[in-house]
Each structure stands twice: as structure tokens, then as C-alpha cells.
Amino acid sequence: MFHRPSFLPRVFISFRVPTLVGVAGLLLFCGGGGSGGSSSGPQPPPPNTIFVGGTSGGGYGDTGTPILAFNPVNLTVPKGTTVTWDWQSGGHLVDSGPGCAADNQFSSGGVKSAGFSMTHTFNTAGTYPFFCGVHCVSNMKGTITVTP
């Protein structure tokens, strides 16, 4: 049984303790206040990596809203850099080229599933647009800018 110290007024005990317990419970229920290993939402890609698609939940097999985008959309790298495209969800392909017209500088070779990745090394300075051939009309496009 709880015994109120004589220096605390009765009102403090009757209103503050339940409030503090309620706030602590709400934080635990909502996932706040902890330093667990997971966080909500998509995580940023590693350096020189472009995430292809994904879901609003951010993980493989997540059933959140599909993301029809590259992350990042634009990437600037120095000449000689190898860029990796990492599929976060399936049903996408990557082709190089302006607009939605492939110029065959690099390609995933068709539609791929989550977990697939491809790389391309950029040895010449310039601007390299790319797109998802399935979702290009939804503006799933990006650009690699290669500096000298």
C-alpha cells in the first residue's frame, strides 16, 4: 500500500500519480521513449545507392502504400563511381534515357523483384537520366550527374 509522505499534499498524490502513470503507459503503447532497433518510415539509402520503389512502411514485404519513385531522385557522383540501384519492391525496371525513351547506356534488363540490385560505373562526366519503364508515366524518373 502506498503511504503519502507528510510533506506532499493529498491533491498531488491523487492527481499527479495517475497522470504520470497514464503518460508513461501512452508512451510505451505508442512506441515513444524507447531506443529500439526499428524506426518507422523509409530509411535513407547508403551512399551511391538508389532505392527503387518501396512502400511507405520502408521494409521488404511491408504492405504499406507503394512508392513509385527513386530515392534519391537525383544523385551527383564523381567520375569513376559505381552506382547501385536496390529494389525495395517489385514490379519496376530501370532504363537509361531522357523522358521515357531508352538510350541503352544501362538497363536492369526487364522488370525485377524486391531484393534485386544492379550496378553501373560512370566513367564519363555528364548527366544520365533514367526511368522505370513501367511507371514512367507516373513520373518515376531520376538523374545521375557525374562530375569530372
PyMOL CGO cylinders between C-alpha atoms (Angstrom):
from pymol import cmd
from pymol.cgo import CYLINDER

trace = [
    CYLINDER, 0.00, 0.00, 0.00, 1.19, 3.49, -0.86, 0.3, 1, 1, 1, 1, 1, 1,
    CYLINDER, 1.19, 3.49, -0.86, 1.84, 5.85, 2.04, 0.3, 1, 1, 1, 1, 1, 1,
    CYLINDER, 1.84, 5.85, 2.04, 1.82, 9.54, 1.27, 0.3, 1, 1, 1, 1, 1, 1,
    CYLINDER, 1.82, 9.54, 1.27, 4.82, 11.41, 2.68, 0.3, 1, 1, 1, 1, 1, 1,
    CYLINDER, 4.82, 11.41, 2.68, 3.66, 14.12, 5.06, 0.3, 1, 1, 1, 1, 1, 1,
    CYLINDER, 3.66, 14.12, 5.06, 5.27, 16.91, 3.00, 0.3, 1, 1, 1, 1, 1, 1,
    CYLINDER, 5.27, 16.91, 3.00, 3.14, 16.12, -0.11, 0.3, 1, 1, 1, 1, 1, 1,
    CYLINDER, 3.14, 16.12, -0.11, -0.39, 17.43, -0.20, 0.3, 1, 1, 1, 1, 1, 1,
    CYLINDER, -0.39, 17.43, -0.20, -3.15, 14.91, -0.81, 0.3, 1, 1, 1, 1, 1, 1,
    CYLINDER, -3.15, 14.91, -0.81, -4.08, 16.61, -4.11, 0.3, 1, 1, 1, 1, 1, 1,
    CYLINDER, -4.08, 16.61, -4.11, -0.61, 15.95, -5.57, 0.3, 1, 1, 1, 1, 1, 1,
    CYLINDER, -0.61, 15.95, -5.57, -0.92, 12.23, -4.94, 0.3, 1, 1, 1, 1, 1, 1,
    CYLINDER, -0.92, 12.23, -4.94, -4.47, 11.90, -6.17, 0.3, 1, 1, 1, 1, 1, 1,
    CYLINDER, -4.47, 11.90, -6.17, -3.97, 13.79, -9.45, 0.3, 1, 1, 1, 1, 1, 1,
    CYLINDER, -3.97, 13.79, -9.45, -0.26, 13.57, -10.33, 0.3, 1, 1, 1, 1, 1, 1,
    CYLINDER, -0.26, 13.57, -10.33, 0.49, 9.87, -9.87, 0.3, 1, 1, 1, 1, 1, 1,
    CYLINDER, 0.49, 9.87, -9.87, -2.32, 8.62, -12.15, 0.3, 1, 1, 1, 1, 1, 1,
    CYLINDER, -2.32, 8.62, -12.15, -1.39, 11.26, -14.71, 0.3, 1, 1, 1, 1, 1, 1,
    CYLINDER, -1.39, 11.26, -14.71, 2.27, 10.21, -14.72, 0.3, 1, 1, 1, 1, 1, 1,
    CYLINDER, 2.27, 10.21, -14.72, 1.33, 6.54, -14.97, 0.3, 1, 1, 1, 1, 1, 1,
    CYLINDER, 1.33, 6.54, -14.97, -1.04, 7.31, -17.84, 0.3, 1, 1, 1, 1, 1, 1,
    CYLINDER, -1.04, 7.31, -17.84, 1.57, 9.31, -19.75, 0.3, 1, 1, 1, 1, 1, 1,
    CYLINDER, 1.57, 9.31, -19.75, 4.17, 6.57, -19.28, 0.3, 1, 1, 1, 1, 1, 1,
    CYLINDER, 4.17, 6.57, -19.28, 1.70, 3.96, -20.50, 0.3, 1, 1, 1, 1, 1, 1,
    CYLINDER, 1.70, 3.96, -20.50, 0.78, 6.05, -23.53, 0.3, 1, 1, 1, 1, 1, 1,
    CYLINDER, 0.78, 6.05, -23.53, 4.45, 6.47, -24.46, 0.3, 1, 1, 1, 1, 1, 1,
    CYLINDER, 4.45, 6.47, -24.46, 5.03, 2.72, -24.22, 0.3, 1, 1, 1, 1, 1, 1,
    CYLINDER, 5.03, 2.72, -24.22, 1.87, 1.94, -26.19, 0.3, 1, 1, 1, 1, 1, 1,
    CYLINDER, 1.87, 1.94, -26.19, 2.77, 4.38, -28.98, 0.3, 1, 1, 1, 1, 1, 1,
    CYLINDER, 2.77, 4.38, -28.98, 6.38, 3.29, -29.12, 0.3, 1, 1, 1, 1, 1, 1,
    CYLINDER, 6.38, 3.29, -29.12, 7.84, 6.51, -27.73, 0.3, 1, 1, 1, 1, 1, 1,
    CYLINDER, 7.84, 6.51, -27.73, 10.57, 6.83, -25.18, 0.3, 1, 1, 1, 1, 1, 1,
    CYLINDER, 10.57, 6.83, -25.18, 12.41, 3.72, -26.24, 0.3, 1, 1, 1, 1, 1, 1,
    CYLINDER, 12.41, 3.72, -26.24, 15.61, 3.22, -28.17, 0.3, 1, 1, 1, 1, 1, 1,
    CYLINDER, 15.61, 3.22, -28.17, 14.57, 0.09, -30.00, 0.3, 1, 1, 1, 1, 1, 1,
    CYLINDER, 14.57, 0.09, -30.00, 16.23, -1.06, -33.18, 0.3, 1, 1, 1, 1, 1, 1,
    CYLINDER, 16.23, -1.06, -33.18, 13.48, -0.14, -35.60, 0.3, 1, 1, 1, 1, 1, 1,
    CYLINDER, 13.48, -0.14, -35.60, 12.03, 3.14, -36.71, 0.3, 1, 1, 1, 1, 1, 1,
    CYLINDER, 12.03, 3.14, -36.71, 9.01, 3.94, -38.78, 0.3, 1, 1, 1, 1, 1, 1,
    CYLINDER, 9.01, 3.94, -38.78, 9.12, 5.08, -42.35, 0.3, 1, 1, 1, 1, 1, 1,
    CYLINDER, 9.12, 5.08, -42.35, 11.57, 4.53, -45.15, 0.3, 1, 1, 1, 1, 1, 1,
    CYLINDER, 11.57, 4.53, -45.15, 15.26, 4.68, -44.31, 0.3, 1, 1, 1, 1, 1, 1,
    CYLINDER, 15.26, 4.68, -44.31, 17.72, 6.64, -46.48, 0.3, 1, 1, 1, 1, 1, 1,
    CYLINDER, 17.72, 6.64, -46.48, 19.84, 4.61, -48.88, 0.3, 1, 1, 1, 1, 1, 1,
    CYLINDER, 19.84, 4.61, -48.88, 23.58, 4.07, -48.36, 0.3, 1, 1, 1, 1, 1, 1,
    CYLINDER, 23.58, 4.07, -48.36, 25.98, 6.35, -50.29, 0.3, 1, 1, 1, 1, 1, 1,
    CYLINDER, 25.98, 6.35, -50.29, 25.91, 5.94, -54.10, 0.3, 1, 1, 1, 1, 1, 1,
    CYLINDER, 25.91, 5.94, -54.10, 22.80, 3.76, -53.85, 0.3, 1, 1, 1, 1, 1, 1,
    CYLINDER, 22.80, 3.76, -53.85, 19.38, 4.47, -55.29, 0.3, 1, 1, 1, 1, 1, 1,
    CYLINDER, 19.38, 4.47, -55.29, 16.35, 2.73, -53.82, 0.3, 1, 1, 1, 1, 1, 1,
    CYLINDER, 16.35, 2.73, -53.82, 13.90, 1.57, -56.47, 0.3, 1, 1, 1, 1, 1, 1,
    CYLINDER, 13.90, 1.57, -56.47, 10.28, 1.72, -55.34, 0.3, 1, 1, 1, 1, 1, 1,
    CYLINDER, 10.28, 1.72, -55.34, 9.37, 0.55, -51.87, 0.3, 1, 1, 1, 1, 1, 1,
    CYLINDER, 9.37, 0.55, -51.87, 6.43, 1.08, -49.55, 0.3, 1, 1, 1, 1, 1, 1,
    CYLINDER, 6.43, 1.08, -49.55, 5.50, 3.75, -47.05, 0.3, 1, 1, 1, 1, 1, 1,
    CYLINDER, 5.50, 3.75, -47.05, 6.49, 1.34, -44.27, 0.3, 1, 1, 1, 1, 1, 1,
    CYLINDER, 6.49, 1.34, -44.27, 10.01, 1.13, -45.60, 0.3, 1, 1, 1, 1, 1, 1,
    CYLINDER, 10.01, 1.13, -45.60, 10.78, -2.59, -45.34, 0.3, 1, 1, 1, 1, 1, 1,
    CYLINDER, 10.78, -2.59, -45.34, 10.89, -5.64, -47.57, 0.3, 1, 1, 1, 1, 1, 1,
    CYLINDER, 10.89, -5.64, -47.57, 7.47, -7.28, -47.61, 0.3, 1, 1, 1, 1, 1, 1,
    CYLINDER, 7.47, -7.28, -47.61, 5.85, -4.25, -46.00, 0.3, 1, 1, 1, 1, 1, 1,
    CYLINDER, 5.85, -4.25, -46.00, 2.24, -3.81, -47.03, 0.3, 1, 1, 1, 1, 1, 1,
    CYLINDER, 2.24, -3.81, -47.03, 2.22, -0.01, -46.86, 0.3, 1, 1, 1, 1, 1, 1,
    CYLINDER, 2.22, -0.01, -46.86, 1.37, 2.28, -49.75, 0.3, 1, 1, 1, 1, 1, 1,
    CYLINDER, 1.37, 2.28, -49.75, 3.55, 1.58, -52.82, 0.3, 1, 1, 1, 1, 1, 1,
    CYLINDER, 3.55, 1.58, -52.82, 6.15, 4.21, -53.61, 0.3, 1, 1, 1, 1, 1, 1,
    CYLINDER, 6.15, 4.21, -53.61, 6.54, 4.89, -57.31, 0.3, 1, 1, 1, 1, 1, 1,
    CYLINDER, 6.54, 4.89, -57.31, 9.81, 6.80, -57.04, 0.3, 1, 1, 1, 1, 1, 1,
    CYLINDER, 9.81, 6.80, -57.04, 13.56, 6.54, -56.83, 0.3, 1, 1, 1, 1, 1, 1,
    CYLINDER, 13.56, 6.54, -56.83, 15.31, 7.58, -53.62, 0.3, 1, 1, 1, 1, 1, 1,
    CYLINDER, 15.31, 7.58, -53.62, 17.19, 9.78, -54.16, 0.3, 1, 1, 1, 1, 1, 1,
    CYLINDER, 17.19, 9.78, -54.16, 15.69, 11.11, -57.38, 0.3, 1, 1, 1, 1, 1, 1,
    CYLINDER, 15.69, 11.11, -57.38, 18.91, 12.95, -58.27, 0.3, 1, 1, 1, 1, 1, 1,
    CYLINDER, 18.91, 12.95, -58.27, 22.41, 11.78, -57.37, 0.3, 1, 1, 1, 1, 1, 1,
    CYLINDER, 22.41, 11.78, -57.37, 25.72, 13.56, -58.03, 0.3, 1, 1, 1, 1, 1, 1,
    CYLINDER, 25.72, 13.56, -58.03, 28.89, 11.45, -58.04, 0.3, 1, 1, 1, 1, 1, 1,
    CYLINDER, 28.89, 11.45, -58.04, 32.49, 11.89, -59.20, 0.3, 1, 1, 1, 1, 1, 1,
    CYLINDER, 32.49, 11.89, -59.20, 33.71, 10.18, -62.37, 0.3, 1, 1, 1, 1, 1, 1,
    CYLINDER, 33.71, 10.18, -62.37, 34.61, 6.53, -61.77, 0.3, 1, 1, 1, 1, 1, 1,
    CYLINDER, 34.61, 6.53, -61.77, 31.86, 5.94, -59.19, 0.3, 1, 1, 1, 1, 1, 1,
    CYLINDER, 31.86, 5.94, -59.19, 29.80, 2.76, -59.23, 0.3, 1, 1, 1, 1, 1, 1,
    CYLINDER, 29.80, 2.76, -59.23, 26.14, 3.42, -58.50, 0.3, 1, 1, 1, 1, 1, 1,
    CYLINDER, 26.14, 3.42, -58.50, 23.86, 0.67, -57.18, 0.3, 1, 1, 1, 1, 1, 1,
    CYLINDER, 23.86, 0.67, -57.18, 20.10, 0.51, -57.75, 0.3, 1, 1, 1, 1, 1, 1,
    CYLINDER, 20.10, 0.51, -57.75, 18.48, -1.56, -54.97, 0.3, 1, 1, 1, 1, 1, 1,
    CYLINDER, 18.48, -1.56, -54.97, 14.89, -2.79, -55.49, 0.3, 1, 1, 1, 1, 1, 1,
    CYLINDER, 14.89, -2.79, -55.49, 12.80, -2.16, -52.36, 0.3, 1, 1, 1, 1, 1, 1,
    CYLINDER, 12.80, -2.16, -52.36, 9.67, -3.51, -54.05, 0.3, 1, 1, 1, 1, 1, 1,
    CYLINDER, 9.67, -3.51, -54.05, 8.96, -5.49, -57.19, 0.3, 1, 1, 1, 1, 1, 1,
    CYLINDER, 8.96, -5.49, -57.19, 7.35, -4.54, -60.46, 0.3, 1, 1, 1, 1, 1, 1,
    CYLINDER, 7.35, -4.54, -60.46, 9.98, -1.99, -61.51, 0.3, 1, 1, 1, 1, 1, 1,
    CYLINDER, 9.98, -1.99, -61.51, 12.72, -1.77, -64.12, 0.3, 1, 1, 1, 1, 1, 1,
    CYLINDER, 12.72, -1.77, -64.12, 15.47, 0.75, -64.73, 0.3, 1, 1, 1, 1, 1, 1,
    CYLINDER, 15.47, 0.75, -64.73, 16.46, 2.04, -68.16, 0.3, 1, 1, 1, 1, 1, 1,
    CYLINDER, 16.46, 2.04, -68.16, 18.74, 4.94, -69.01, 0.3, 1, 1, 1, 1, 1, 1,
    CYLINDER, 18.74, 4.94, -69.01, 17.45, 7.70, -71.24, 0.3, 1, 1, 1, 1, 1, 1,
    CYLINDER, 17.45, 7.70, -71.24, 15.64, 11.02, -71.34, 0.3, 1, 1, 1, 1, 1, 1,
    CYLINDER, 15.64, 11.02, -71.34, 11.88, 11.18, -70.89, 0.3, 1, 1, 1, 1, 1, 1,
    CYLINDER, 11.88, 11.18, -70.89, 10.66, 7.63, -71.25, 0.3, 1, 1, 1, 1, 1, 1,
    CYLINDER, 10.66, 7.63, -71.25, 12.89, 6.65, -74.20, 0.3, 1, 1, 1, 1, 1, 1,
    CYLINDER, 12.89, 6.65, -74.20, 15.69, 4.17, -73.51, 0.3, 1, 1, 1, 1, 1, 1,
    CYLINDER, 15.69, 4.17, -73.51, 19.14, 5.07, -74.84, 0.3, 1, 1, 1, 1, 1, 1,
    CYLINDER, 19.14, 5.07, -74.84, 20.67, 1.71, -73.80, 0.3, 1, 1, 1, 1, 1, 1,
    CYLINDER, 20.67, 1.71, -73.80, 23.57, 3.08, -71.72, 0.3, 1, 1, 1, 1, 1, 1,
    CYLINDER, 23.57, 3.08, -71.72, 22.43, 0.92, -68.78, 0.3, 1, 1, 1, 1, 1, 1,
    CYLINDER, 22.43, 0.92, -68.78, 19.41, -1.25, -68.02, 0.3, 1, 1, 1, 1, 1, 1,
    CYLINDER, 19.41, -1.25, -68.02, 18.07, -3.71, -65.47, 0.3, 1, 1, 1, 1, 1, 1,
    CYLINDER, 18.07, -3.71, -65.47, 17.07, -5.99, -68.34, 0.3, 1, 1, 1, 1, 1, 1,
    CYLINDER, 17.07, -5.99, -68.34, 13.36, -6.03, -67.53, 0.3, 1, 1, 1, 1, 1, 1,
    CYLINDER, 13.36, -6.03, -67.53, 11.03, -5.95, -64.53, 0.3, 1, 1, 1, 1, 1, 1,
    CYLINDER, 11.03, -5.95, -64.53, 12.65, -7.14, -61.30, 0.3, 1, 1, 1, 1, 1, 1,
    CYLINDER, 12.65, -7.14, -61.30, 11.51, -8.22, -57.83, 0.3, 1, 1, 1, 1, 1, 1,
    CYLINDER, 11.51, -8.22, -57.83, 12.30, -6.81, -54.38, 0.3, 1, 1, 1, 1, 1, 1,
    CYLINDER, 12.30, -6.81, -54.38, 15.84, -7.70, -53.34, 0.3, 1, 1, 1, 1, 1, 1,
    CYLINDER, 15.84, -7.70, -53.34, 17.31, -7.38, -56.85, 0.3, 1, 1, 1, 1, 1, 1,
    CYLINDER, 17.31, -7.38, -56.85, 20.15, -4.92, -57.38, 0.3, 1, 1, 1, 1, 1, 1,
    CYLINDER, 20.15, -4.92, -57.38, 22.17, -3.71, -60.34, 0.3, 1, 1, 1, 1, 1, 1,
    CYLINDER, 22.17, -3.71, -60.34, 25.26, -1.55, -60.67, 0.3, 1, 1, 1, 1, 1, 1,
    CYLINDER, 25.26, -1.55, -60.67, 26.74, 0.74, -63.28, 0.3, 1, 1, 1, 1, 1, 1,
    CYLINDER, 26.74, 0.74, -63.28, 30.10, 2.51, -63.21, 0.3, 1, 1, 1, 1, 1, 1,
    CYLINDER, 30.10, 2.51, -63.21, 30.08, 6.05, -64.57, 0.3, 1, 1, 1, 1, 1, 1,
    CYLINDER, 30.08, 6.05, -64.57, 33.47, 6.76, -66.22, 0.3, 1, 1, 1, 1, 1, 1,
    CYLINDER, 33.47, 6.76, -66.22, 32.49, 9.87, -68.19, 0.3, 1, 1, 1, 1, 1, 1,
    CYLINDER, 32.49, 9.87, -68.19, 31.33, 13.19, -66.76, 0.3, 1, 1, 1, 1, 1, 1,
    CYLINDER, 31.33, 13.19, -66.76, 27.82, 14.18, -67.79, 0.3, 1, 1, 1, 1, 1, 1,
    CYLINDER, 27.82, 14.18, -67.79, 24.14, 13.87, -66.97, 0.3, 1, 1, 1, 1, 1, 1,
    CYLINDER, 24.14, 13.87, -66.97, 22.48, 10.47, -67.15, 0.3, 1, 1, 1, 1, 1, 1,
    CYLINDER, 22.48, 10.47, -67.15, 18.68, 10.41, -66.89, 0.3, 1, 1, 1, 1, 1, 1,
    CYLINDER, 18.68, 10.41, -66.89, 16.95, 7.12, -66.06, 0.3, 1, 1, 1, 1, 1, 1,
    CYLINDER, 16.95, 7.12, -66.06, 13.39, 5.91, -65.52, 0.3, 1, 1, 1, 1, 1, 1,
    CYLINDER, 13.39, 5.91, -65.52, 11.17, 2.98, -64.60, 0.3, 1, 1, 1, 1, 1, 1,
    CYLINDER, 11.17, 2.98, -64.60, 9.63, 1.78, -67.87, 0.3, 1, 1, 1, 1, 1, 1,
    CYLINDER, 9.63, 1.78, -67.87, 6.55, 0.52, -66.03, 0.3, 1, 1, 1, 1, 1, 1,
    CYLINDER, 6.55, 0.52, -66.03, 5.87, 3.74, -64.10, 0.3, 1, 1, 1, 1, 1, 1,
    CYLINDER, 5.87, 3.74, -64.10, 7.45, 6.43, -66.26, 0.3, 1, 1, 1, 1, 1, 1,
    CYLINDER, 7.45, 6.43, -66.26, 4.03, 8.00, -66.96, 0.3, 1, 1, 1, 1, 1, 1,
    CYLINDER, 4.03, 8.00, -66.96, 3.74, 8.35, -63.15, 0.3, 1, 1, 1, 1, 1, 1,
    CYLINDER, 3.74, 8.35, -63.15, 6.98, 10.37, -63.28, 0.3, 1, 1, 1, 1, 1, 1,
    CYLINDER, 6.98, 10.37, -63.28, 9.20, 7.61, -61.82, 0.3, 1, 1, 1, 1, 1, 1,
    CYLINDER, 9.20, 7.61, -61.82, 12.38, 9.20, -63.18, 0.3, 1, 1, 1, 1, 1, 1,
    CYLINDER, 12.38, 9.20, -63.18, 15.78, 10.20, -61.87, 0.3, 1, 1, 1, 1, 1, 1,
    CYLINDER, 15.78, 10.20, -61.87, 19.13, 11.64, -62.87, 0.3, 1, 1, 1, 1, 1, 1,
    CYLINDER, 19.13, 11.64, -62.87, 22.76, 10.79, -62.19, 0.3, 1, 1, 1, 1, 1, 1,
    CYLINDER, 22.76, 10.79, -62.19, 25.11, 13.75, -62.56, 0.3, 1, 1, 1, 1, 1, 1,
    CYLINDER, 25.11, 13.75, -62.56, 28.75, 12.72, -62.94, 0.3, 1, 1, 1, 1, 1, 1,
    CYLINDER, 28.75, 12.72, -62.94, 31.39, 15.35, -62.17, 0.3, 1, 1, 1, 1, 1, 1,
    CYLINDER, 31.39, 15.35, -62.17, 34.96, 15.33, -63.60, 0.3, 1, 1, 1, 1, 1, 1,
]
cmd.load_cgo(trace, "trace")
